[in-house]
Amino acid sequence: MTTATQNSTQALLQRTAKLTLSVPVQCTLFLLLTATTLWTVYFSSYAPAHNALHETRHSTLGVGCH
Ligand SMILES: [Zn+2]
């Protein structure tokens, strides 16, 4: 590998790290993970989880239950 290629690869890795560690990307990933977790928990058809979160589901604005 030539020095120019190594520098190019290193620059690409630095740009990628800078982008992925930026605050907007971290906020987006956090919100997506939170929404996915809530969606999974709220609408689980597994009876113990469904029953345990029934009151929470009713008290959360915008989440339908039955
Ligand atoms: Zn209900």
PDB file of the backbone (N, CA, C, O) and the ligand in Angstrom, with CONECT records:
HET     ZN  A 101       1
ATOM      1  N   MET A   1       0.853  -1.185   0.000  1.00  0.00           N
ATOM      2  CA  MET A   1       0.000   0.000   0.000  1.00  0.00           C
ATOM      3  C   MET A   1       0.898   1.246   0.000  1.00  0.00           C
ATOM      4  O   MET A   1       1.831   1.347   0.796  1.00  0.00           O
ATOM      5  N   THR A   2       0.611   2.165  -0.877  1.00  0.00           N
ATOM      6  CA  THR A   2       1.440   3.364  -0.976  1.00  0.00           C
ATOM      7  C   THR A   2       1.080   4.353   0.134  1.00  0.00           C
ATOM      8  O   THR A   2       0.040   4.245   0.783  1.00  0.00           O
ATOM      9  N   THR A   3       1.951   5.290   0.320  1.00  0.00           N
ATOM     10  CA  THR A   3       1.714   6.300   1.350  1.00  0.00           C
ATOM     11  C   THR A   3       0.486   7.145   1.029  1.00  0.00           C
ATOM     12  O   THR A   3      -0.281   7.506   1.922  1.00  0.00           O
ATOM     13  N   ALA A   4       0.306   7.460  -0.268  1.00  0.00           N
ATOM     14  CA  ALA A   4      -0.860   8.262  -0.665  1.00  0.00           C
ATOM     15  C   ALA A   4      -2.151   7.512  -0.379  1.00  0.00           C
ATOM     16  O   ALA A   4      -3.127   8.105   0.080  1.00  0.00           O
ATOM     17  N   THR A   5      -2.160   6.221  -0.645  1.00  0.00           N
ATOM     18  CA  THR A   5      -3.350   5.407  -0.376  1.00  0.00           C
ATOM     19  C   THR A   5      -3.621   5.317   1.122  1.00  0.00           C
ATOM     20  O   THR A   5      -4.769   5.378   1.562  1.00  0.00           O
ATOM     21  N   GLN A   6      -2.549   5.173   1.898  1.00  0.00           N
ATOM     22  CA  GLN A   6      -2.714   5.112   3.360  1.00  0.00           C
ATOM     23  C   GLN A   6      -3.280   6.421   3.893  1.00  0.00           C
ATOM     24  O   GLN A   6      -4.166   6.418   4.748  1.00  0.00           O
ATOM     25  N   ASN A   7      -2.768   7.537   3.387  1.00  0.00           N
ATOM     26  CA  ASN A   7      -3.276   8.838   3.829  1.00  0.00           C
ATOM     27  C   ASN A   7      -4.736   9.015   3.436  1.00  0.00           C
ATOM     28  O   ASN A   7      -5.535   9.541   4.210  1.00  0.00           O
ATOM     29  N   SER A   8      -5.079   8.573   2.232  1.00  0.00           N
ATOM     30  CA  SER A   8      -6.456   8.681   1.763  1.00  0.00           C
ATOM     31  C   SER A   8      -7.391   7.829   2.621  1.00  0.00           C
ATOM     32  O   SER A   8      -8.478   8.266   3.000  1.00  0.00           O
ATOM     33  N   THR A   9      -6.955   6.618   2.914  1.00  0.00           N
ATOM     34  CA  THR A   9      -7.759   5.726   3.744  1.00  0.00           C
ATOM     35  C   THR A   9      -7.913   6.290   5.150  1.00  0.00           C
ATOM     36  O   THR A   9      -8.997   6.241   5.731  1.00  0.00           O
ATOM     37  N   GLN A  10      -6.836   6.820   5.686  1.00  0.00           N
ATOM     38  CA  GLN A  10      -6.891   7.392   7.037  1.00  0.00           C
ATOM     39  C   GLN A  10      -7.811   8.615   7.067  1.00  0.00           C
ATOM     40  O   GLN A  10      -8.567   8.805   8.019  1.00  0.00           O
ATOM     41  N   ALA A  11      -7.743   9.430   6.035  1.00  0.00           N
ATOM     42  CA  ALA A  11      -8.621  10.608   5.969  1.00  0.00           C
ATOM     43  C   ALA A  11     -10.078  10.178   5.889  1.00  0.00           C
ATOM     44  O   ALA A  11     -10.939  10.778   6.535  1.00  0.00           O
ATOM     45  N   LEU A  12     -10.361   9.146   5.103  1.00  0.00           N
ATOM     46  CA  LEU A  12     -11.723   8.636   4.996  1.00  0.00           C
ATOM     47  C   LEU A  12     -12.221   8.108   6.344  1.00  0.00           C
ATOM     48  O   LEU A  12     -13.362   8.364   6.730  1.00  0.00           O
ATOM     49  N   LEU A  13     -11.366   7.374   7.055  1.00  0.00           N
ATOM     50  CA  LEU A  13     -11.752   6.857   8.363  1.00  0.00           C
ATOM     51  C   LEU A  13     -12.005   7.990   9.349  1.00  0.00           C
ATOM     52  O   LEU A  13     -12.931   7.922  10.156  1.00  0.00           O
ATOM     53  N   GLN A  14     -11.178   9.035   9.282  1.00  0.00           N
ATOM     54  CA  GLN A  14     -11.371  10.173  10.192  1.00  0.00           C
ATOM     55  C   GLN A  14     -12.671  10.896   9.881  1.00  0.00           C
ATOM     56  O   GLN A  14     -13.391  11.291  10.798  1.00  0.00           O
ATOM     57  N   ARG A  15     -12.987  11.078   8.589  1.00  0.00           N
ATOM     58  CA  ARG A  15     -14.251  11.730   8.225  1.00  0.00           C
ATOM     59  C   ARG A  15     -15.441  10.896   8.678  1.00  0.00           C
ATOM     60  O   ARG A  15     -16.430  11.437   9.173  1.00  0.00           O
ATOM     61  N   THR A  16     -15.348   9.584   8.509  1.00  0.00           N
ATOM     62  CA  THR A  16     -16.427   8.686   8.918  1.00  0.00           C
ATOM     63  C   THR A  16     -16.624   8.743  10.431  1.00  0.00           C
ATOM     64  O   THR A  16     -17.758   8.818  10.905  1.00  0.00           O
ATOM     65  N   ALA A  17     -15.538   8.709  11.184  1.00  0.00           N
ATOM     66  CA  ALA A  17     -15.642   8.780  12.634  1.00  0.00           C
ATOM     67  C   ALA A  17     -16.219  10.114  13.066  1.00  0.00           C
ATOM     68  O   ALA A  17     -17.050  10.167  13.973  1.00  0.00           O
ATOM     69  N   LYS A  18     -15.788  11.191  12.427  1.00  0.00           N
ATOM     70  CA  LYS A  18     -16.291  12.519  12.793  1.00  0.00           C
ATOM     71  C   LYS A  18     -17.788  12.615  12.525  1.00  0.00           C
ATOM     72  O   LYS A  18     -18.521  13.204  13.320  1.00  0.00           O
ATOM     73  N   LEU A  19     -18.248  12.047  11.422  1.00  0.00           N
ATOM     74  CA  LEU A  19     -19.675  12.087  11.089  1.00  0.00           C
ATOM     75  C   LEU A  19     -20.496  11.242  12.056  1.00  0.00           C
ATOM     76  O   LEU A  19     -21.513  11.701  12.577  1.00  0.00           O
ATOM     77  N   THR A  20     -20.062  10.020  12.295  1.00  0.00           N
ATOM     78  CA  THR A  20     -20.859   9.111  13.120  1.00  0.00           C
ATOM     79  C   THR A  20     -20.853   9.510  14.590  1.00  0.00           C
ATOM     80  O   THR A  20     -21.769   9.148  15.328  1.00  0.00           O
ATOM     81  N   LEU A  21     -19.851  10.240  15.024  1.00  0.00           N
ATOM     82  CA  LEU A  21     -19.802  10.663  16.423  1.00  0.00           C
ATOM     83  C   LEU A  21     -20.365  12.054  16.613  1.00  0.00           C
ATOM     84  O   LEU A  21     -20.282  12.605  17.711  1.00  0.00           O
ATOM     85  N   SER A  22     -20.936  12.635  15.575  1.00  0.00           N
ATOM     86  CA  SER A  22     -21.476  13.986  15.706  1.00  0.00           C
ATOM     87  C   SER A  22     -22.771  13.954  16.516  1.00  0.00           C
ATOM     88  O   SER A  22     -23.459  12.934  16.560  1.00  0.00           O
ATOM     89  N   VAL A  23     -23.091  15.060  17.144  1.00  0.00           N
ATOM     90  CA  VAL A  23     -24.264  15.139  18.017  1.00  0.00           C
ATOM     91  C   VAL A  23     -25.566  14.860  17.258  1.00  0.00           C
ATOM     92  O   VAL A  23     -26.388  14.098  17.768  1.00  0.00           O
ATOM     93  N   PRO A  24     -25.803  15.431  16.072  1.00  0.00           N
ATOM     94  CA  PRO A  24     -27.065  15.116  15.379  1.00  0.00           C
ATOM     95  C   PRO A  24     -27.237  13.624  15.086  1.00  0.00           C
ATOM     96  O   PRO A  24     -28.339  13.092  15.217  1.00  0.00           O
ATOM     97  N   VAL A  25     -26.181  12.965  14.701  1.00  0.00           N
ATOM     98  CA  VAL A  25     -26.279  11.528  14.416  1.00  0.00           C
ATOM     99  C   VAL A  25     -26.531  10.760  15.703  1.00  0.00           C
ATOM    100  O   VAL A  25     -27.331   9.825  15.713  1.00  0.00           O
ATOM    101  N   GLN A  26     -25.867  11.136  16.781  1.00  0.00           N
ATOM    102  CA  GLN A  26     -26.097  10.460  18.061  1.00  0.00           C
ATOM    103  C   GLN A  26     -27.529  10.683  18.538  1.00  0.00           C
ATOM    104  O   GLN A  26     -28.160   9.753  19.042  1.00  0.00           O
ATOM    105  N   CYS A  27     -28.050  11.894  18.389  1.00  0.00           N
ATOM    106  CA  CYS A  27     -29.431  12.178  18.799  1.00  0.00           C
ATOM    107  C   CYS A  27     -30.413  11.352  17.973  1.00  0.00           C
ATOM    108  O   CYS A  27     -31.365  10.792  18.517  1.00  0.00           O
ATOM    109  N   THR A  28     -30.188  11.274  16.678  1.00  0.00           N
ATOM    110  CA  THR A  28     -31.067  10.496  15.809  1.00  0.00           C
ATOM    111  C   THR A  28     -31.051   9.022  16.200  1.00  0.00           C
ATOM    112  O   THR A  28     -32.103   8.391  16.296  1.00  0.00           O
ATOM    113  N   LEU A  29     -29.872   8.481  16.421  1.00  0.00           N
ATOM    114  CA  LEU A  29     -29.777   7.073  16.807  1.00  0.00           C
ATOM    115  C   LEU A  29     -30.449   6.827  18.157  1.00  0.00           C
ATOM    116  O   LEU A  29     -31.112   5.808  18.346  1.00  0.00           O
ATOM    117  N   PHE A  30     -30.278   7.758  19.093  1.00  0.00           N
ATOM    118  CA  PHE A  30     -30.914   7.618  20.407  1.00  0.00           C
ATOM    119  C   PHE A  30     -32.436   7.622  20.277  1.00  0.00           C
ATOM    120  O   PHE A  30     -33.116   6.796  20.887  1.00  0.00           O
ATOM    121  N   LEU A  31     -32.966   8.545  19.490  1.00  0.00           N
ATOM    122  CA  LEU A  31     -34.421   8.615  19.314  1.00  0.00           C
ATOM    123  C   LEU A  31     -34.956   7.367  18.615  1.00  0.00           C
ATOM    124  O   LEU A  31     -36.003   6.846  19.000  1.00  0.00           O
ATOM    125  N   LEU A  32     -34.258   6.888  17.603  1.00  0.00           N
ATOM    126  CA  LEU A  32     -34.693   5.674  16.914  1.00  0.00           C
ATOM    127  C   LEU A  32     -34.682   4.471  17.850  1.00  0.00           C
ATOM    128  O   LEU A  32     -35.611   3.664  17.843  1.00  0.00           O
ATOM    129  N   LEU A  33     -33.640   4.354  18.646  1.00  0.00           N
ATOM    130  CA  LEU A  33     -33.551   3.230  19.583  1.00  0.00           C
ATOM    131  C   LEU A  33     -34.651   3.318  20.634  1.00  0.00           C
ATOM    132  O   LEU A  33     -35.267   2.309  20.977  1.00  0.00           O
ATOM    133  N   THR A  34     -34.901   4.527  21.146  1.00  0.00           N
ATOM    134  CA  THR A  34     -35.951   4.718  22.141  1.00  0.00           C
ATOM    135  C   THR A  34     -37.325   4.397  21.560  1.00  0.00           C
ATOM    136  O   THR A  34     -38.123   3.705  22.192  1.00  0.00           O
ATOM    137  N   ALA A  35     -37.601   4.902  20.355  1.00  0.00           N
ATOM    138  CA  ALA A  35     -38.896   4.655  19.718  1.00  0.00           C
ATOM    139  C   ALA A  35     -39.084   3.165  19.440  1.00  0.00           C
ATOM    140  O   ALA A  35     -40.173   2.627  19.640  1.00  0.00           O
ATOM    141  N   THR A  36     -38.043   2.510  18.987  1.00  0.00           N
ATOM    142  CA  THR A  36     -38.133   1.078  18.698  1.00  0.00           C
ATOM    143  C   THR A  36     -38.392   0.284  19.977  1.00  0.00           C
ATOM    144  O   THR A  36     -39.191  -0.653  19.980  1.00  0.00           O
ATOM    145  N   THR A  37     -37.725   0.656  21.046  1.00  0.00           N
ATOM    146  CA  THR A  37     -37.913  -0.038  22.317  1.00  0.00           C
ATOM    147  C   THR A  37     -39.331   0.164  22.836  1.00  0.00           C
ATOM    148  O   THR A  37     -39.986  -0.795  23.244  1.00  0.00           O
ATOM    149  N   LEU A  38     -39.813   1.415  22.823  1.00  0.00           N
ATOM    150  CA  LEU A  38     -41.169   1.685  23.299  1.00  0.00           C
ATOM    151  C   LEU A  38     -42.214   0.964  22.453  1.00  0.00           C
ATOM    152  O   LEU A  38     -43.155   0.375  22.984  1.00  0.00           O
ATOM    153  N   TRP A  39     -42.042   1.015  21.138  1.00  0.00           N
ATOM    154  CA  TRP A  39     -42.967   0.335  20.241  1.00  0.00           C
ATOM    155  C   TRP A  39     -43.012  -1.155  20.549  1.00  0.00           C
ATOM    156  O   TRP A  39     -44.093  -1.740  20.622  1.00  0.00           O
ATOM    157  N   THR A  40     -41.864  -1.766  20.729  1.00  0.00           N
ATOM    158  CA  THR A  40     -41.788  -3.198  21.005  1.00  0.00           C
ATOM    159  C   THR A  40     -42.454  -3.530  22.330  1.00  0.00           C
ATOM    160  O   THR A  40     -43.186  -4.514  22.426  1.00  0.00           O
ATOM    161  N   VAL A  41     -42.209  -2.724  23.344  1.00  0.00           N
ATOM    162  CA  VAL A  41     -42.776  -3.001  24.672  1.00  0.00           C
ATOM    163  C   VAL A  41     -44.281  -2.742  24.682  1.00  0.00           C
ATOM    164  O   VAL A  41     -45.047  -3.547  25.211  1.00  0.00           O
ATOM    165  N   TYR A  42     -44.704  -1.624  24.101  1.00  0.00           N
ATOM    166  CA  TYR A  42     -46.125  -1.270  24.136  1.00  0.00           C
ATOM    167  C   TYR A  42     -46.994  -2.260  23.366  1.00  0.00           C
ATOM    168  O   TYR A  42     -48.094  -2.594  23.808  1.00  0.00           O
ATOM    169  N   PHE A  43     -46.525  -2.716  22.253  1.00  0.00           N
ATOM    170  CA  PHE A  43     -47.372  -3.532  21.383  1.00  0.00           C
ATOM    171  C   PHE A  43     -46.970  -4.995  21.361  1.00  0.00           C
ATOM    172  O   PHE A  43     -47.264  -5.719  20.410  1.00  0.00           O
ATOM    173  N   SER A  44     -46.301  -5.415  22.405  1.00  0.00           N
ATOM    174  CA  SER A  44     -45.946  -6.818  22.523  1.00  0.00           C
ATOM    175  C   SER A  44     -47.209  -7.653  22.711  1.00  0.00           C
ATOM    176  O   SER A  44     -48.103  -7.272  23.466  1.00  0.00           O
ATOM    177  N   SER A  45     -47.281  -8.785  22.028  1.00  0.00           N
ATOM    178  CA  SER A  45     -48.441  -9.669  22.207  1.00  0.00           C
ATOM    179  C   SER A  45     -48.158 -10.728  23.262  1.00  0.00           C
ATOM    180  O   SER A  45     -49.003 -11.582  23.529  1.00  0.00           O
ATOM    181  N   TYR A  46     -46.989 -10.678  23.856  1.00  0.00           N
ATOM    182  CA  TYR A  46     -46.646 -11.588  24.950  1.00  0.00           C
ATOM    183  C   TYR A  46     -47.471 -11.172  26.172  1.00  0.00           C
ATOM    184  O   TYR A  46     -47.301 -10.063  26.677  1.00  0.00           O
ATOM    185  N   ALA A  47     -48.341 -12.025  26.640  1.00  0.00           N
ATOM    186  CA  ALA A  47     -49.348 -11.668  27.639  1.00  0.00           C
ATOM    187  C   ALA A  47     -48.793 -11.023  28.910  1.00  0.00           C
ATOM    188  O   ALA A  47     -49.321  -9.991  29.325  1.00  0.00           O
ATOM    189  N   PRO A  48     -47.767 -11.568  29.542  1.00  0.00           N
ATOM    190  CA  PRO A  48     -47.268 -10.914  30.769  1.00  0.00           C
ATOM    191  C   PRO A  48     -46.785  -9.479  30.512  1.00  0.00           C
ATOM    192  O   PRO A  48     -47.048  -8.590  31.322  1.00  0.00           O
ATOM    193  N   ALA A  49     -46.090  -9.248  29.406  1.00  0.00           N
ATOM    194  CA  ALA A  49     -45.626  -7.889  29.094  1.00  0.00           C
ATOM    195  C   ALA A  49     -46.801  -6.991  28.743  1.00  0.00           C
ATOM    196  O   ALA A  49     -46.846  -5.829  29.149  1.00  0.00           O
ATOM    197  N   HIS A  50     -47.748  -7.528  27.992  1.00  0.00           N
ATOM    198  CA  HIS A  50     -48.917  -6.755  27.590  1.00  0.00           C
ATOM    199  C   HIS A  50     -49.728  -6.324  28.818  1.00  0.00           C
ATOM    200  O   HIS A  50     -50.125  -5.163  28.929  1.00  0.00           O
ATOM    201  N   ASN A  51     -49.969  -7.256  29.731  1.00  0.00           N
ATOM    202  CA  ASN A  51     -50.764  -6.949  30.920  1.00  0.00           C
ATOM    203  C   ASN A  51     -50.019  -6.021  31.872  1.00  0.00           C
ATOM    204  O   ASN A  51     -50.629  -5.139  32.477  1.00  0.00           O
ATOM    205  N   ALA A  52     -48.729  -6.206  32.011  1.00  0.00           N
ATOM    206  CA  ALA A  52     -47.953  -5.377  32.937  1.00  0.00           C
ATOM    207  C   ALA A  52     -47.947  -3.916  32.500  1.00  0.00           C
ATOM    208  O   ALA A  52     -47.884  -3.021  33.342  1.00  0.00           O
ATOM    209  N   LEU A  53     -48.010  -3.667  31.207  1.00  0.00           N
ATOM    210  CA  LEU A  53     -47.930  -2.294  30.706  1.00  0.00           C
ATOM    211  C   LEU A  53     -49.282  -1.724  30.307  1.00  0.00           C
ATOM    212  O   LEU A  53     -49.342  -0.696  29.633  1.00  0.00           O
ATOM    213  N   HIS A  54     -50.374  -2.381  30.715  1.00  0.00           N
ATOM    214  CA  HIS A  54     -51.685  -1.927  30.301  1.00  0.00           C
ATOM    215  C   HIS A  54     -51.988  -0.515  30.793  1.00  0.00           C
ATOM    216  O   HIS A  54     -52.432   0.327  30.013  1.00  0.00           O
ATOM    217  N   GLU A  55     -51.753  -0.247  32.070  1.00  0.00           N
ATOM    218  CA  GLU A  55     -52.034   1.078  32.621  1.00  0.00           C
ATOM    219  C   GLU A  55     -51.112   2.131  31.998  1.00  0.00           C
ATOM    220  O   GLU A  55     -51.539   3.253  31.727  1.00  0.00           O
ATOM    221  N   THR A  56     -49.884   1.775  31.779  1.00  0.00           N
ATOM    222  CA  THR A  56     -48.931   2.707  31.162  1.00  0.00           C
ATOM    223  C   THR A  56     -49.376   3.060  29.749  1.00  0.00           C
ATOM    224  O   THR A  56     -49.299   4.215  29.331  1.00  0.00           O
ATOM    225  N   ARG A  57     -49.834   2.067  29.033  1.00  0.00           N
ATOM    226  CA  ARG A  57     -50.301   2.280  27.667  1.00  0.00           C
ATOM    227  C   ARG A  57     -51.509   3.222  27.651  1.00  0.00           C
ATOM    228  O   ARG A  57     -51.622   4.088  26.784  1.00  0.00           O
ATOM    229  N   HIS A  58     -52.417   3.037  28.633  1.00  0.00           N
ATOM    230  CA  HIS A  58     -53.600   3.889  28.693  1.00  0.00           C
ATOM    231  C   HIS A  58     -53.245   5.322  29.051  1.00  0.00           C
ATOM    232  O   HIS A  58     -53.908   6.254  28.593  1.00  0.00           O
ATOM    233  N   SER A  59     -52.215   5.515  29.857  1.00  0.00           N
ATOM    234  CA  SER A  59     -51.871   6.862  30.301  1.00  0.00           C
ATOM    235  C   SER A  59     -50.914   7.565  29.357  1.00  0.00           C
ATOM    236  O   SER A  59     -50.570   8.724  29.590  1.00  0.00           O
ATOM    237  N   THR A  60     -50.477   6.901  28.304  1.00  0.00           N
ATOM    238  CA  THR A  60     -49.578   7.526  27.337  1.00  0.00           C
ATOM    239  C   THR A  60     -50.388   8.125  26.202  1.00  0.00           C
ATOM    240  O   THR A  60     -51.133   7.430  25.513  1.00  0.00           O
ATOM    241  N   LEU A  61     -50.229   9.420  26.023  1.00  0.00           N
ATOM    242  CA  LEU A  61     -50.973  10.125  24.985  1.00  0.00           C
ATOM    243  C   LEU A  61     -50.572   9.611  23.597  1.00  0.00           C
ATOM    244  O   LEU A  61     -49.389   9.484  23.281  1.00  0.00           O
ATOM    245  N   GLY A  62     -51.572   9.324  22.793  1.00  0.00           N
ATOM    246  CA  GLY A  62     -51.301   8.931  21.431  1.00  0.00           C
ATOM    247  C   GLY A  62     -51.109   7.459  21.205  1.00  0.00           C
ATOM    248  O   GLY A  62     -50.900   7.029  20.071  1.00  0.00           O
ATOM    249  N   VAL A  63     -51.176   6.666  22.272  1.00  0.00           N
ATOM    250  CA  VAL A  63     -51.006   5.223  22.120  1.00  0.00           C
ATOM    251  C   VAL A  63     -52.348   4.569  22.382  1.00  0.00           C
ATOM    252  O   VAL A  63     -52.880   4.651  23.489  1.00  0.00           O
ATOM    253  N   GLY A  64     -52.892   3.923  21.373  1.00  0.00           N
ATOM    254  CA  GLY A  64     -54.173   3.256  21.505  1.00  0.00           C
ATOM    255  C   GLY A  64     -54.000   1.893  22.136  1.00  0.00           C
ATOM    256  O   GLY A  64     -52.955   1.256  22.001  1.00  0.00           O
ATOM    257  N   CYS A  65     -55.036   1.452  22.828  1.00  0.00           N
ATOM    258  CA  CYS A  65     -54.943   0.133  23.451  1.00  0.00           C
ATOM    259  C   CYS A  65     -56.060  -0.764  22.935  1.00  0.00           C
ATOM    260  O   CYS A  65     -55.795  -1.760  22.262  1.00  0.00           O
ATOM    261  N   HIS A  66     -57.292  -0.423  23.243  1.00  0.00           N
ATOM    262  CA  HIS A  66     -58.424  -1.237  22.800  1.00  0.00           C
ATOM    263  C   HIS A  66     -59.654  -0.377  22.662  1.00  0.00           C
ATOM    264  O   HIS A  66     -60.719  -0.877  22.298  1.00  0.00           O
TER     265      HIS A  66
HETATM  266 ZN    ZN A 101     -56.440  -1.074  27.506  1.00  0.00          ZN2+
END
